[in-house]
Amino acid sequence: MKLAIMTGVVALLLLALIFELLRRRQLREKYAVLWLVVGLVTLPLGFIPWSLDNVSSWLGVASGASLVLFLAVVFLLLVCIHLSWEASRLEDETRALAEEVALIRAELRDVKEQQAGSRGPAAATANGAGGAAPNGHPVPIVAQRDGKAVVSEH
């Protein structure tokens, strides 16, 4: 009986935490829905202890605790898979953004070089648009756009 009460209290604390994180805008709604469902499913298990035993016997599981542990492991596995998918998607998006920034920088340097070239070599050195690394060699910028490699020298 004490475990059932503790389960209900933990479910209430979980719900309160999720609402507070939502209120502070520290948790996105798409993740909050998932955790609210977990809290709402866990809540009756704490205040109606026989419900877990009925569900476990209906499913043919020997113990309600075994059912809860199994479902928790499956749930955490699904959360891990989802977060891995999100991380992969964000990694691809970050790579695309970095490539786009590299292309924009290359275009900006080209424009600066064209402007400096029209003023003469003295103006280019004065403006710092010489395009050389500390060792005096040009710095290449490599990026990919539409499946083609773009190489621009600094």
DSSP file (Angstrom, degrees, kcal/mol; ACC not computed):
  #  RESIDUE AA STRUCTURE BP1 BP2  ACC     N-H-->O    O-->H-N    N-H-->O    O-->H-N    TCO  KAPPA ALPHA  PHI   PSI    X-CA   Y-CA   Z-CA
    1    1 A M     >        0   0    0      0, 0.0     4,-1.9     0, 0.0     5,-0.2   0.000 360.0 360.0 360.0 -36.3    0.0    0.0    0.0
    2    2 A K  H  >  +     0   0    0      1,-0.2     4,-2.5     2,-0.2     5,-0.2   0.871 360.0  54.3 -65.2 -35.2    2.9    2.4    0.7
    3    3 A L  H  > S+     0   0    0      1,-0.2     4,-2.3     2,-0.2    -1,-0.2   0.889 106.7  51.7 -64.7 -38.6    4.3    1.8   -2.8
    4    4 A A  H  > S+     0   0    0      2,-0.2     4,-2.1     1,-0.2    -2,-0.2   0.910 111.3  46.4 -64.8 -42.4    0.9    2.8   -4.3
    5    5 A I  H  X S+     0   0    0     -4,-1.9     4,-2.4     2,-0.2    -2,-0.2   0.917 112.4  50.4 -66.2 -42.5    0.8    6.0   -2.3
    6    6 A M  H  X S+     0   0    0     -4,-2.5     4,-2.5     1,-0.2    -2,-0.2   0.886 108.8  52.8 -63.2 -38.1    4.4    6.8   -3.2
    7    7 A T  H  X S+     0   0    0     -4,-2.3     4,-2.2     2,-0.2    -1,-0.2   0.915 110.1  48.0 -62.2 -44.0    3.6    6.2   -6.9
    8    8 A G  H  X S+     0   0    0     -4,-2.1     4,-2.2    38,-0.3    -2,-0.2   0.902 112.0  48.8 -64.1 -41.4    0.6    8.6   -6.7
    9    9 A V  H  X S+     0   0    0     -4,-2.4     4,-2.5     2,-0.2    -2,-0.2   0.914 111.4  49.6 -65.4 -42.5    2.8   11.3   -5.0
   10   10 A V  H  X S+     0   0    0     -4,-2.5     4,-2.6     1,-0.2    -1,-0.2   0.896 109.9  51.9 -63.4 -39.5    5.5   10.9   -7.6
   11   11 A A  H  X S+     0   0    0     -4,-2.2     4,-2.4     2,-0.2    -2,-0.2   0.916 110.3  48.1 -63.6 -42.3    3.0   11.2  -10.4
   12   12 A L  H  X S+     0   0    0     -4,-2.2     4,-2.4     2,-0.2    -2,-0.2   0.908 112.3  49.0 -64.0 -41.4    1.6   14.4   -8.9
   13   13 A L  H  X S+     0   0    0     -4,-2.5     4,-2.6     2,-0.2    -2,-0.2   0.894 110.2  51.8 -64.1 -39.6    5.1   15.8   -8.5
   14   14 A L  H  X S+     0   0    0     -4,-2.6     4,-2.5     2,-0.2    -2,-0.2   0.930 110.5  47.8 -62.1 -46.0    5.9   14.9  -12.1
   15   15 A L  H  X S+     0   0    0     -4,-2.4     4,-2.3     1,-0.2    -2,-0.2   0.909 112.3  49.3 -62.1 -42.1    2.8   16.7  -13.3
   16   16 A A  H  X S+     0   0    0     -4,-2.4     4,-2.2     1,-0.2    -2,-0.2   0.908 111.3  49.8 -63.8 -41.4    3.7   19.7  -11.2
   17   17 A L  H  X S+     0   0    0     -4,-2.6     4,-2.6     2,-0.2    -2,-0.2   0.912 110.4  49.7 -63.6 -43.0    7.2   19.7  -12.6
   18   18 A I  H  X S+     0   0    0     -4,-2.5     4,-2.2     1,-0.2    -2,-0.2   0.921 111.6  48.4 -63.7 -43.9    6.0   19.5  -16.2
   19   19 A F  H  X S+     0   0    0     -4,-2.3     4,-2.4     1,-0.2    -1,-0.2   0.887 112.1  49.6 -64.3 -37.4    3.6   22.3  -15.7
   20   20 A E  H  X S+     0   0    0     -4,-2.2     4,-2.1     2,-0.2    -2,-0.2   0.914 110.6  49.1 -68.1 -41.9    6.3   24.5  -14.1
   21   21 A L  H  <>S+     0   0    0     -4,-2.6     5,-2.8     1,-0.2     6,-0.9   0.877 112.7  49.0 -63.9 -36.9    8.8   23.8  -17.0
   22   22 A L  H ><5S+     0   0    0     -4,-2.2     3,-1.1     3,-0.2    -2,-0.2   0.914 109.1  52.1 -66.3 -42.4    6.1   24.7  -19.5
   23   23 A R  H 3<5S+     0   0    0     -4,-2.4    -2,-0.2     1,-0.3    -1,-0.2   0.877 112.5  44.9 -62.2 -38.1    5.3   27.9  -17.6
   24   24 A R  T 3<5S-     0   0    0     -4,-2.1    -1,-0.3    -5,-0.1    -2,-0.2   0.460 111.3-123.2 -84.0  -1.0    8.9   28.9  -17.7
   25   25 A R  T < 5S+     0   0    0     -3,-1.1    -3,-0.2    -4,-0.3    -2,-0.1   0.857  76.6 124.3  59.6  38.2    9.2   27.9  -21.3
   26   26 A Q      < +     0   0    0     -5,-2.8     2,-0.4     1,-0.2    -4,-0.2   0.444  66.4  51.1-102.0  -4.5   12.0   25.5  -20.6
   27   27 A L  S    S-     0   0    0     -6,-0.9    -1,-0.2    -9,-0.1    -2,-0.1  -0.997  85.3-125.3-135.2 129.2   10.3   22.5  -22.1
   28   28 A R    >>  -     0   0    0     -2,-0.4     4,-2.1     1,-0.1     3,-0.7  -0.373  23.0-118.7 -73.0 153.4    8.7   22.4  -25.6
   29   29 A E  H 3> S+     0   0    0      1,-0.2     4,-2.3     2,-0.2     5,-0.2   0.846 109.9  61.3 -62.2 -36.2    5.1   21.5  -25.9
   30   30 A K  H 3> S+     0   0    0      1,-0.2     4,-0.7     2,-0.2    -1,-0.2   0.833 112.3  38.4 -65.2 -29.3    5.8   18.4  -28.1
   31   31 A Y  H <> S+     0   0    0     -3,-0.7     4,-1.8     2,-0.2    -1,-0.2   0.807 110.9  59.7 -85.3 -31.9    7.9   16.9  -25.2
   32   32 A A  H  X S+     0   0    0     -4,-2.1     4,-2.7     1,-0.2     5,-0.2   0.878  99.4  57.2 -63.8 -37.9    5.5   18.1  -22.5
   33   33 A V  H  X S+     0   0    0     -4,-2.3     4,-2.1     1,-0.2    -1,-0.2   0.922 106.2  50.4 -59.2 -43.7    2.6   16.2  -24.0
   34   34 A L  H  X S+     0   0    0     -4,-0.7     4,-1.8     1,-0.2    -1,-0.2   0.932 113.9  43.3 -59.6 -47.7    4.6   13.0  -23.7
   35   35 A W  H  X S+     0   0    0     -4,-1.8     4,-2.4     1,-0.2    -1,-0.2   0.816 110.6  55.3 -73.4 -29.8    5.5   13.5  -20.1
   36   36 A L  H  X S+     0   0    0     -4,-2.7     4,-2.7     2,-0.2    -1,-0.2   0.899 107.1  50.9 -66.6 -38.9    2.0   14.7  -19.2
   37   37 A V  H  X S+     0   0    0     -4,-2.1     4,-2.3    -5,-0.2     5,-0.2   0.919 109.4  50.8 -62.7 -42.5    0.6   11.4  -20.6
   38   38 A V  H  X S+     0   0    0     -4,-1.8     4,-2.2     1,-0.2    -2,-0.2   0.935 112.6  46.4 -60.1 -45.8    3.1    9.5  -18.5
   39   39 A G  H  X S+     0   0    0     -4,-2.4     4,-2.0     1,-0.2    -2,-0.2   0.902 113.1  48.5 -63.7 -40.8    2.1   11.4  -15.4
   40   40 A L  H  < S+     0   0    0     -4,-2.7    -1,-0.2     1,-0.2    -2,-0.2   0.815 113.0  47.5 -71.5 -29.8   -1.6   10.9  -16.1
   41   41 A V  H  X S+     0   0    0     -4,-2.3     4,-0.6    -5,-0.2    -1,-0.2   0.866 114.7  46.8 -75.1 -36.6   -1.2    7.2  -16.7
   42   42 A T  H  X S+     0   0    0     -4,-2.2     4,-1.1    -5,-0.2     3,-0.3   0.812  98.3  72.3 -74.5 -30.8    0.8    6.8  -13.5
   43   43 A L  H >X S+     0   0    0     -4,-2.0     4,-1.4     1,-0.2     3,-1.0   0.907  96.7  45.8 -56.3 -50.3   -1.5    8.8  -11.3
   44   44 A P  H 3> S+     0   0    0      0, 0.0     4,-2.4     0, 0.0    -1,-0.2   0.822 104.3  64.2 -66.0 -26.6   -4.4    6.2  -11.1
   45   45 A L  H 3< S+     0   0    0     -4,-0.6     7,-0.2    -3,-0.3    -2,-0.2   0.823 106.0  45.3 -64.3 -28.1   -1.9    3.5  -10.4
   46   46 A G  H << S+     0   0    0     -4,-1.1   -38,-0.3    -3,-1.0    -1,-0.2   0.840 121.3  34.4 -82.6 -34.2   -1.0    5.2   -7.2
   47   47 A F  H  < S+     0   0    0     -4,-1.4    -2,-0.2     1,-0.2    -1,-0.1   0.589 124.3  41.6-101.0 -11.3   -4.5    6.0   -6.0
   48   48 A I    >X  +     0   0    0     -4,-2.4     3,-1.9    -5,-0.2     4,-0.5  -0.662  69.5 174.3-129.1  76.7   -6.3    2.9   -7.3
   49   49 A P  H >> S+     0   0    0      0, 0.0     4,-0.9     0, 0.0     3,-0.7   0.794  73.7  60.0 -60.6 -31.4   -3.7    0.1   -6.5
   50   50 A W  H 3> S+     0   0    0      1,-0.2     4,-2.3     2,-0.2     5,-0.2   0.715  90.0  73.4 -69.9 -17.9   -5.9   -2.8   -7.6
   51   51 A S  H <> S+     0   0    0     -3,-1.9     4,-2.4    -7,-0.2    -1,-0.2   0.880  94.9  50.7 -63.6 -37.5   -6.1   -1.3  -11.2
   52   52 A L  H <X S+     0   0    0     -3,-0.7     4,-2.5    -4,-0.5    -1,-0.2   0.900 110.3  49.1 -66.5 -40.5   -2.5   -2.3  -11.8
   53   53 A D  H  X S+     0   0    0     -4,-0.9     4,-2.3     2,-0.2     5,-0.2   0.898 111.2  49.8 -66.0 -39.8   -3.2   -5.9  -10.7
   54   54 A N  H  X S+     0   0    0     -4,-2.3     4,-2.2     2,-0.2    -2,-0.2   0.929 112.8  46.4 -63.6 -44.9   -6.3   -6.1  -12.9
   55   55 A V  H  X S+     0   0    0     -4,-2.4     4,-1.9     1,-0.2    -2,-0.2   0.920 113.3  48.9 -64.5 -43.4   -4.4   -4.8  -16.0
   56   56 A S  H  X>S+     0   0    0     -4,-2.5     5,-3.0     1,-0.2     4,-0.7   0.895 112.8  46.8 -66.4 -38.8   -1.5   -7.2  -15.3
   57   57 A S  H  <5S+     0   0    0     -4,-2.3     3,-0.4     3,-0.2    -1,-0.2   0.875 110.1  53.9 -70.0 -34.8   -3.7  -10.2  -14.9
   58   58 A W  H  <5S+     0   0    0     -4,-2.2    -1,-0.2     1,-0.2    -2,-0.2   0.864 112.3  44.5 -64.1 -35.9   -5.7   -9.3  -18.0
   59   59 A L  H  <5S-     0   0    0     -4,-1.9    -1,-0.2    -5,-0.2    -2,-0.2   0.558 118.1-113.2 -84.7  -8.9   -2.4   -9.2  -20.0
   60   60 A G  T  <5 +     0   0    0     -4,-0.7     2,-0.4    -3,-0.4    -3,-0.2   0.719  66.8 144.4  85.3  21.0   -1.2  -12.4  -18.4
   61   61 A V      < -     0   0    0     -5,-3.0    -1,-0.3    -6,-0.2    -2,-0.1  -0.775  49.6-137.5 -94.4 138.9    1.7  -10.9  -16.5
   62   62 A A  S    S+     0   0    0     -2,-0.4     2,-0.4     1,-0.1    -1,-0.1   0.859  82.0  24.8 -65.9 -36.9    2.4  -12.5  -13.1
   63   63 A S     >  -     0   0    0      1,-0.1     4,-1.7    -7,-0.1    -1,-0.1  -0.966  63.1-137.2-135.0 145.4    2.9   -9.2  -11.2
   64   64 A G  H  > S+     0   0    0     -2,-0.4     4,-2.2     1,-0.2     5,-0.1   0.854 108.5  56.0 -65.7 -34.6    1.9   -5.6  -11.6
   65   65 A A  H  > S+     0   0    0      2,-0.2     4,-2.5     1,-0.2    -1,-0.2   0.884 105.2  51.8 -65.3 -38.3    5.4   -4.5  -10.7
   66   66 A S  H  > S+     0   0    0      2,-0.2     4,-2.4     1,-0.2    -1,-0.2   0.901 109.4  50.1 -63.7 -40.6    6.8   -6.6  -13.5
   67   67 A L  H  X S+     0   0    0     -4,-1.7     4,-2.7     2,-0.2     5,-0.2   0.921 110.7  49.0 -63.2 -44.3    4.4   -5.0  -15.9
   68   68 A V  H  X S+     0   0    0     -4,-2.2     4,-2.4     1,-0.2    -2,-0.2   0.928 112.5  47.7 -62.9 -45.0    5.4   -1.5  -14.8
   69   69 A L  H  X S+     0   0    0     -4,-2.5     4,-2.2     2,-0.2    -1,-0.2   0.908 112.8  48.7 -63.5 -41.9    9.1   -2.2  -15.1
   70   70 A F  H  X S+     0   0    0     -4,-2.4     4,-2.3     1,-0.2    -2,-0.2   0.941 113.3  46.4 -63.5 -46.8    8.7   -3.8  -18.5
   71   71 A L  H  X S+     0   0    0     -4,-2.7     4,-2.5     1,-0.2    -2,-0.2   0.861 110.9  53.5 -64.7 -34.9    6.6   -0.8  -19.8
   72   72 A A  H  X S+     0   0    0     -4,-2.4     4,-2.6    -5,-0.2    -1,-0.2   0.912 109.4  47.9 -65.5 -42.0    9.1    1.6  -18.3
   73   73 A V  H  X S+     0   0    0     -4,-2.2     4,-2.1     2,-0.2    -2,-0.2   0.920 113.4  47.6 -65.1 -43.1   12.0    0.0  -20.1
   74   74 A V  H  X S+     0   0    0     -4,-2.3     4,-2.2     2,-0.2    -2,-0.2   0.916 112.8  49.7 -63.0 -43.1   10.0    0.0  -23.4
   75   75 A F  H  X S+     0   0    0     -4,-2.5     4,-2.3     1,-0.2    -2,-0.2   0.933 111.4  47.5 -62.0 -46.9    9.1    3.7  -22.9
   76   76 A L  H  X S+     0   0    0     -4,-2.6     4,-2.4     1,-0.2    -1,-0.2   0.859 109.7  54.0 -65.4 -34.5   12.7    4.7  -22.1
   77   77 A L  H  X S+     0   0    0     -4,-2.1     4,-2.3     2,-0.2    -1,-0.2   0.925 109.7  47.5 -63.0 -44.3   13.9    2.8  -25.2
   78   78 A L  H  X S+     0   0    0     -4,-2.2     4,-2.4     2,-0.2    -2,-0.2   0.885 110.9  51.2 -64.5 -38.9   11.4    4.7  -27.3
   79   79 A V  H  X S+     0   0    0     -4,-2.3     4,-2.7     2,-0.2    -2,-0.2   0.918 110.2  49.9 -64.1 -42.7   12.4    8.0  -25.8
   80   80 A C  H  X S+     0   0    0     -4,-2.4     4,-2.2     2,-0.2    -2,-0.2   0.909 111.2  48.6 -62.1 -42.4   16.1    7.2  -26.5
   81   81 A I  H  X S+     0   0    0     -4,-2.3     4,-2.2     2,-0.2    -1,-0.2   0.923 112.5  48.7 -63.5 -43.7   15.3    6.3  -30.1
   82   82 A H  H  X S+     0   0    0     -4,-2.4     4,-2.5     1,-0.2    -2,-0.2   0.923 111.9  48.1 -63.1 -44.2   13.3    9.6  -30.5
   83   83 A L  H  X S+     0   0    0     -4,-2.7     4,-2.5     1,-0.2    -1,-0.2   0.856 110.2  52.3 -67.2 -34.1   16.1   11.7  -29.0
   84   84 A S  H  X S+     0   0    0     -4,-2.2     4,-2.3     2,-0.2    -1,-0.2   0.902 109.7  49.6 -65.3 -40.6   18.7   10.0  -31.3
   85   85 A W  H  X S+     0   0    0     -4,-2.2     4,-2.4     2,-0.2    -2,-0.2   0.923 111.5  48.5 -62.3 -44.5   16.5   10.8  -34.3
   86   86 A E  H  X S+     0   0    0     -4,-2.5     4,-2.6     1,-0.2    -2,-0.2   0.914 111.0  50.3 -62.2 -43.2   16.2   14.4  -33.1
   87   87 A A  H  X S+     0   0    0     -4,-2.5     4,-2.2     1,-0.2    -1,-0.2   0.899 111.0  49.1 -63.0 -40.5   20.0   14.7  -32.6
   88   88 A S  H  X S+     0   0    0     -4,-2.3     4,-2.2     2,-0.2    -1,-0.2   0.915 111.8  48.7 -64.5 -43.1   20.7   13.3  -36.1
   89   89 A R  H  X S+     0   0    0     -4,-2.4     4,-2.2     1,-0.2    -2,-0.2   0.916 112.5  47.7 -63.5 -43.4   18.2   15.7  -37.6
   90   90 A L  H  X S+     0   0    0     -4,-2.6     4,-2.6     2,-0.2    -1,-0.2   0.850 108.8  54.8 -67.5 -33.7   19.8   18.6  -35.8
   91   91 A E  H  X S+     0   0    0     -4,-2.2     4,-2.3     2,-0.2    -1,-0.2   0.920 109.6  47.0 -64.2 -43.3   23.3   17.5  -36.8
   92   92 A D  H  X S+     0   0    0     -4,-2.2     4,-2.3     2,-0.2    -2,-0.2   0.910 112.9  49.3 -62.9 -42.1   22.2   17.5  -40.5
   93   93 A E  H  X S+     0   0    0     -4,-2.2     4,-2.3     2,-0.2    -2,-0.2   0.900 110.8  50.1 -64.9 -40.8   20.6   20.9  -40.1
   94   94 A T  H  X S+     0   0    0     -4,-2.6     4,-2.4     2,-0.2    -2,-0.2   0.901 110.0  50.7 -64.2 -41.4   23.7   22.3  -38.4
   95   95 A R  H  X S+     0   0    0     -4,-2.3     4,-2.3     2,-0.2    -2,-0.2   0.926 110.8  48.7 -62.2 -44.7   26.0   21.0  -41.2
   96   96 A A  H  X S+     0   0    0     -4,-2.3     4,-2.2     1,-0.2    -2,-0.2   0.902 112.1  48.9 -62.9 -41.0   23.8   22.6  -43.8
   97   97 A L  H  X S+     0   0    0     -4,-2.3     4,-2.4     2,-0.2    -1,-0.2   0.892 110.0  51.2 -66.2 -39.1   23.8   25.9  -42.0
   98   98 A A  H  X S+     0   0    0     -4,-2.4     4,-2.2     2,-0.2    -2,-0.2   0.897 110.6  49.2 -64.7 -39.7   27.6   25.8  -41.6
   99   99 A E  H  X S+     0   0    0     -4,-2.3     4,-2.2     2,-0.2    -2,-0.2   0.906 111.1  49.8 -64.8 -40.8   28.0   25.2  -45.3
  100  100 A E  H  X S+     0   0    0     -4,-2.2     4,-2.4     2,-0.2    -2,-0.2   0.900 110.1  50.0 -66.0 -40.2   25.6   28.0  -46.1
  101  101 A V  H  X S+     0   0    0     -4,-2.4     4,-2.6     2,-0.2    -1,-0.2   0.903 109.4  52.4 -63.7 -40.6   27.6   30.4  -43.8
  102  102 A A  H  X S+     0   0    0     -4,-2.2     4,-2.2     1,-0.2    -2,-0.2   0.902 110.4  48.0 -62.2 -40.6   30.8   29.3  -45.5
  103  103 A L  H  X S+     0   0    0     -4,-2.2     4,-2.5     2,-0.2    -2,-0.2   0.905 111.3  49.7 -66.3 -40.8   29.3   30.1  -48.9
  104  104 A I  H  X S+     0   0    0     -4,-2.4     4,-2.5     2,-0.2    -2,-0.2   0.913 111.4  49.4 -64.4 -41.4   28.1   33.5  -47.7
  105  105 A R  H  X S+     0   0    0     -4,-2.6     4,-2.6     2,-0.2    -1,-0.2   0.906 110.5  50.7 -63.1 -40.5   31.5   34.3  -46.3
  106  106 A A  H  X S+     0   0    0     -4,-2.2     4,-2.3     1,-0.2    -2,-0.2   0.924 111.4  47.3 -63.8 -43.5   33.1   33.3  -49.6
  107  107 A E  H  X S+     0   0    0     -4,-2.5     4,-2.3     2,-0.2    -1,-0.2   0.895 111.5  51.3 -63.8 -39.9   30.8   35.5  -51.5
  108  108 A L  H  X S+     0   0    0     -4,-2.5     4,-2.4     2,-0.2    -2,-0.2   0.906 110.3  48.8 -64.5 -41.7   31.4   38.4  -49.1
  109  109 A R  H  X S+     0   0    0     -4,-2.6     4,-2.7     2,-0.2    -2,-0.2   0.894 109.8  52.4 -65.3 -38.6   35.2   38.0  -49.5
  110  110 A D  H  X S+     0   0    0     -4,-2.3     4,-2.4     2,-0.2    -2,-0.2   0.919 110.1  48.1 -62.1 -42.8   34.8   37.9  -53.3
  111  111 A V  H  X S+     0   0    0     -4,-2.3     4,-2.4     2,-0.2    -2,-0.2   0.919 112.2  49.2 -63.7 -43.2   32.8   41.1  -53.2
  112  112 A K  H  X S+     0   0    0     -4,-2.4     4,-2.7     1,-0.2    -2,-0.2   0.901 111.5  49.6 -63.1 -40.2   35.4   42.8  -50.9
  113  113 A E  H  X S+     0   0    0     -4,-2.7     4,-2.7     2,-0.2    -2,-0.2   0.895 110.6  50.0 -66.1 -39.1   38.2   41.6  -53.2
  114  114 A Q  H  X S+     0   0    0     -4,-2.4     4,-1.6     2,-0.2    -2,-0.2   0.915 113.2  46.0 -65.1 -41.6   36.4   43.0  -56.3
  115  115 A Q  H  X S+     0   0    0     -4,-2.4     4,-0.8     1,-0.2    -2,-0.2   0.910 115.3  46.5 -66.4 -41.5   35.9   46.3  -54.5
  116  116 A A  H  X S+     0   0    0     -4,-2.7     4,-1.2     1,-0.2     3,-0.4   0.864 109.5  55.3 -69.0 -35.7   39.5   46.4  -53.3
  117  117 A G  H  < S+     0   0    0     -4,-2.7    -1,-0.2     1,-0.2    -2,-0.2   0.838 104.3  53.3 -66.1 -33.1   40.8   45.4  -56.8
  118  118 A S  H  < S+     0   0    0     -4,-1.6    -1,-0.2     1,-0.2    -2,-0.2   0.743 110.3  47.9 -74.9 -21.3   39.0   48.4  -58.4
  119  119 A R  H  < S-     0   0    0     -4,-0.8    -1,-0.2    -3,-0.4    -2,-0.2   0.683 118.3-107.8 -89.2 -20.7   40.7   50.8  -55.9
  120  120 A G     X  -     0   0    0     -4,-1.2     4,-1.4     1,-0.1     3,-0.4  -0.352  35.3 -69.8 111.3 165.3   44.1   49.3  -56.5
  121  121 A P  H  > S+     0   0    0      0, 0.0     4,-1.9     0, 0.0     5,-0.2   0.798 125.8  59.4 -66.8 -29.7   46.6   47.2  -54.4
  122  122 A A  H  > S+     0   0    0      1,-0.2     4,-1.9     2,-0.2     5,-0.1   0.891 106.2  48.2 -66.2 -38.2   47.3   50.0  -51.9
  123  123 A A  H  > S+     0   0    0     -3,-0.4     4,-2.2    -7,-0.2     6,-0.2   0.865 108.3  54.8 -69.6 -35.6   43.6   50.2  -50.9
  124  124 A A  H  X>S+     0   0    0     -4,-1.4     5,-2.0    -8,-0.4     4,-0.6   0.910 110.6  44.9 -65.1 -41.7   43.3   46.4  -50.6
  125  125 A T  H ><5S+     0   0    0     -4,-1.9     3,-0.6     1,-0.2    -1,-0.2   0.887 113.1  50.9 -69.5 -38.0   46.2   46.3  -48.1
  126  126 A A  H 3<5S+     0   0    0     -4,-1.9    -2,-0.2     1,-0.2    -1,-0.2   0.859 111.4  47.6 -67.2 -35.3   44.9   49.2  -46.2
  127  127 A N  H 3<5S-     0   0    0     -4,-2.2    -1,-0.2    -5,-0.1    -2,-0.2   0.552 110.9-119.8 -83.2  -7.3   41.4   47.7  -45.9
  128  128 A G  T <<5S+     0   0    0     -4,-0.6     3,-0.4    -3,-0.6    -3,-0.2   0.721  76.2 126.3  77.9  20.4   42.8   44.3  -44.7
  129  129 A A      < +     0   0    0     -5,-2.0    -4,-0.2    -6,-0.2    -1,-0.1  -0.031  25.7 118.2-100.5  30.8   41.3   42.4  -47.7
  130  130 A G        -     0   0    0     -6,-0.3    -1,-0.2    -5,-0.2    -5,-0.1   0.811  67.2-142.3 -67.5 -29.9   44.6   40.9  -48.8
  131  131 A G        +     0   0    0     -3,-0.4     8,-0.7     1,-0.2     2,-0.4   0.819  51.1 129.7  76.9  32.5   43.2   37.4  -48.2
  132  132 A A  B     -A  138   0A   0      6,-0.2    -1,-0.2    22,-0.1    -2,-0.1  -0.911  53.9-127.1-122.7 149.2   46.3   35.8  -46.8
  133  133 A A    >   -     0   0    0      4,-3.0     3,-2.5    -2,-0.4     6,-0.0  -0.293  46.5 -89.6 -77.5 172.4   47.0   33.7  -43.7
  134  134 A P  T 3  S+     0   0    0      0, 0.0    -1,-0.1     0, 0.0    -2,-0.0   0.788 130.3  57.1 -56.6 -26.6   49.8   34.7  -41.3
  135  135 A N  T 3  S-     0   0    0      2,-0.2    -3,-0.0     1,-0.0     0, 0.0   0.472 119.9-110.6 -84.3   0.3   52.2   32.6  -43.3
  136  136 A G  S <  S+     0   0    0     -3,-2.5    -1,-0.0     1,-0.3     0, 0.0   0.348  79.4 121.2  92.6  -6.2   51.3   34.6  -46.5
  137  137 A H  S    S-     0   0    0      1,-0.1    -4,-3.0    -5,-0.1    -1,-0.3  -0.635  70.3-101.8 -90.4 148.4   49.4   31.8  -48.3
  138  138 A P  B     -A  132   0A   0      0, 0.0    -6,-0.2     0, 0.0    -1,-0.1  -0.377  31.6-127.1 -66.6 147.8   45.8   32.2  -49.3
  139  139 A V        -     0   0    0     -8,-0.7    15,-3.5    -2,-0.1     2,-0.2  -0.867  22.1-143.6 -99.1 115.3   43.2   30.5  -47.1
  140  140 A P  E     -B  153   0B   0      0, 0.0     2,-0.5     0, 0.0    13,-0.3  -0.527   5.1-153.2 -79.6 146.1   40.8   28.2  -49.1
  141  141 A I  E     -B  152   0B   0     11,-3.8    11,-2.6    -2,-0.2     2,-0.5  -0.981  11.5-167.3-116.3 121.8   37.2   28.0  -48.1
  142  142 A V  E     +B  151   0B   0     -2,-0.5     2,-0.3     9,-0.2     9,-0.2  -0.940  18.9 150.6-114.2 128.1   35.5   24.7  -49.0
  143  143 A A  E     -B  150   0B   0      7,-2.4     7,-3.8    -2,-0.5     2,-0.4  -0.933  35.5-127.2-145.7 168.0   31.8   24.3  -48.9
  144  144 A Q  E     +B  149   0B   0     -2,-0.3     2,-0.4     5,-0.2     5,-0.2  -0.980  23.6 175.1-124.8 132.4   29.1   22.3  -50.7
  145  145 A R  E >  S-B  148   0B   0      3,-2.5     3,-1.7    -2,-0.4    -2,-0.0  -0.983  72.3 -10.4-138.8 125.9   26.0   23.7  -52.3
  146  146 A D  T 3  S-     0   0    0     -2,-0.4     3,-0.1     1,-0.3    -1,-0.1   0.853 128.7 -55.1  56.0  38.0   23.5   21.7  -54.3
  147  147 A G  T 3  S+     0   0    0      1,-0.2     2,-0.4     0, 0.0    -1,-0.3   0.494 115.8 111.5  79.9   3.0   25.9   18.7  -54.3
  148  148 A K  E <   -B  145   0B   0     -3,-1.7    -3,-2.5     2,-0.0     2,-0.3  -0.910  68.0-124.0-113.3 138.0   28.8   20.6  -55.8
  149  149 A A  E     -B  144   0B   0     -2,-0.4     2,-0.5    -5,-0.2    -5,-0.2  -0.628  23.7-159.7 -78.2 134.1   32.0   21.5  -54.0
  150  150 A V  E     -B  143   0B   0     -7,-3.8    -7,-2.4    -2,-0.3     2,-0.5  -0.973   6.9-171.7-117.2 123.1   32.8   25.2  -53.9
  151  151 A V  E     +B  142   0B   0     -2,-0.5     2,-0.4    -9,-0.2    -9,-0.2  -0.968   8.7 172.3-117.9 124.3   36.3   26.3  -53.3
  152  152 A S  E     -B  141   0B   0    -11,-2.6   -11,-3.8    -2,-0.5     2,-0.4  -0.984  26.3-131.5-129.8 141.3   37.0   29.9  -52.7
  153  153 A E  E      B  140   0B   0     -2,-0.4   -21,-0.1   -13,-0.3    -2,-0.0  -0.773 360.0 360.0 -96.8 139.8   40.3   31.5  -51.7
  154  154 A H              0   0    0    -15,-3.5   -22,-0.1    -2,-0.4    -1,-0.1   0.447 360.0 360.0 -63.9 360.0   40.2   34.0  -48.9
